Amino acid sequence: MENRQDISARKMLADAYMEAGRYADSELVLTDLQQQSELTNFIRIRQIDMELRQSADGIYTLETDTLLRLEVETIAADREKEGHTAAEAMLYEVFDTYVEEVKLLPGNISGAKTSAQENAETLATISSEKEMENFVSVYPNPASDILTLSYQLPSENARIIFYTLTGQKAIEVELQGRNGTHQLSLTQLPAGIYVYSLEIEGEKAVKDKLVIMPK
């Protein structure tokens, strides 16, 4: 088994390279650490960190990139693995900037303070969830075999599309009428996190996520 001090030293080296803007060198160190399964989230959040540092909008890319945001939320929610604190800090900076405990600038995610952990419950309060309640209810969530869609819409021309976190379309459901319910079988979908988007008259109205549990 690899020496824990050596692993810790390489993690620090990856962070040092990233802070110095040597992203290629940091990526090489992270790649070398991938054999450590417990570091999966640590590695991925550092990779996202580097992506955001090189983005024109910095960390605020999360405001428009729904799939990336959901990936960060997933890492933030997994408190059993290293990396959740940095993920929480990203989300706080973009969606809860009034929180005094976390003071970050785009490209300075590593300055997160552990006090962000104490306020993780606020991450669930996002505008898309409130908007979704006005149009469609998707339950149960998490789900396993059957998913129920209950909807009240301003138009009859609407559909819900489910995507994987890599952006691939998994299921598309045409909603019949402005009001109703629809039951959807999930038996053909593997367990995991999905994004669903409600489209009305061809325009994306709201988005949220669905967790499918192992069968």
Phi, psi and omega in degrees: 000141183290143179299130183295328179294324179293319178297315179299319180295321180288327175297317178295324179294318178299317179294321180296316177299318181296316180297330180275359180081012179267071188293323180297318179294320178297319180296323178297318179294318179296321178299321179293336181272355186296340179289347177270101187299329182288350181260011183305310181290322178302314182295314183294320181291329175291323178294318177297318177307312181294322178299317182290323178298329182267357178278148180298328181263003179059217183297338183286000170302332181298339179292332185247339181264092186297317182295319179294319179299317180294326177295318178295320178299321180296317179294320180297327183280343182269087184281357178277347183238148179294141179122343185291330180295315178295323179294317177300319181297321177301314183293320179296319183297323184274319190251348179221058186291348179283346182293119186287336185290338184242116180236102182231154172243157176308130180086010179228044186294331185294352179275015183298144177256149184293346179297341177299331181297328185288346184242023187298335183296337180287345180296334182286344183269089180236152188298326183298325179294319180293319179294321182299324181298334181284340186241313187213145175242127182245117185208157352288160178213104013292155180235168180230296185250313184238135177242135179252131176249118177245127190220151171223110192241155177279353182212155178276345182268086184214156178206158175242131180241132178256132180238152169283170180291347176269002176093004179278137179288128181258311181214144173233131183236121174276124181273130183266120180078176181275337180226144177161189176226154180216131177258134186237127177280134180251009188297336182269356182260134176290157178298149179153191180255133180235157174253132173241141185236128175267122179247129179238123183054038177080357180253136178289119183269308183212160178224153174199186182238156178231135176253124176255122182277158177301142181289000000 
